[in-house]
């Protein structure tokens, strides 16, 4: 089963996610923004989800993490039942 190491920022609106993605594109640190803005408990650790296998996350999340998002690139906002995520794959195993 494929595995990945990823981090994310969870916010309530697509606008929030797009604003944060713009800040990252302009040089803001993903981890710092996760600590400040993410509504997920993982925000405390910079959005780190650690290592997980395909199927462990909701399908919309898995489609991006195990899809064609290049390692190290921040995704466009991904909508799930929890809100909007910005995802960054740090490593695929």
N, C-alpha and C positions, 0 to 999 in steps of 0.2 A: 504494500500500500504506500503510495507517495506521501511524503511528509514535507512540512515547510516550517520555517521560523518567520513570524510576521509580527507586525505591530499595527495598531489602528487608533483612530480618534473617532469617538462616537458623539454625535451632536444631534439635536432635535430636528433641525431643518436643513434642506439642501443649500439654502443661502449661507448658513453657518459653515457648512462643509466647503462650499466654494470660496468663501472668504479665507478660511484657514489654508486651503490649497494655494491660494494666491500668495498668502504670507510665506508659505514654504518655498514657493517658486522664487520669491524675492529674497530668500536666504534665511528665513526663520527656522529654528531647530524643531523638527518634528516632535521629538521627545518633550521639549519644553512646552510646546503647544498642547500636547496630550495631557500633561500634568495640569495645565491651566484650564483647559476647555472640555476634555472628554468626560462624558457622563457614565463611562464604564469604570468599574474599580481598577481595571488595568491602567487607567490614566496615571495613577500614583507611581507606576513604574515606567512612565514614558510611553504608555500604550502597548508595552510588550505583552504578547500572547504566548511567548515561548515557542516550543516545538509542538506541533500537533499533526495528526494524520488527516488525509482527505476523508471527508464525511463527518468530522468532529464538530464542524461549524455549520451554521445555517447554509442552505444551498446557494443563496445569492453571494455569500461570502466566499464559499468554496470555489464558485465559478471564476472568481477573480484571482484568488490566491493560487489556484491550480490551473488557471487559464494561461493567457499569453501576456500578462502584465510583466514587464521586465523587472528582474531583481533590482531593488534600490529605487525604483520609480514609484511615485505616489499615484494611486488610482484616482479616477474621477469619483464623485460621490456614489456610494452603493447603498441603495435603500433596502432595509430589512424591517422586520416587525419591531425592532428596537430603536430605529431612527436611521440616520445617515452616517456612513462610515467613510473615512479615508483610510485606505489600506496601503501598507508598504511591505512587500515580501523582502525579507533580509537574506533568506537562503532557502533553496529547495533541495531536498535530500532524496 
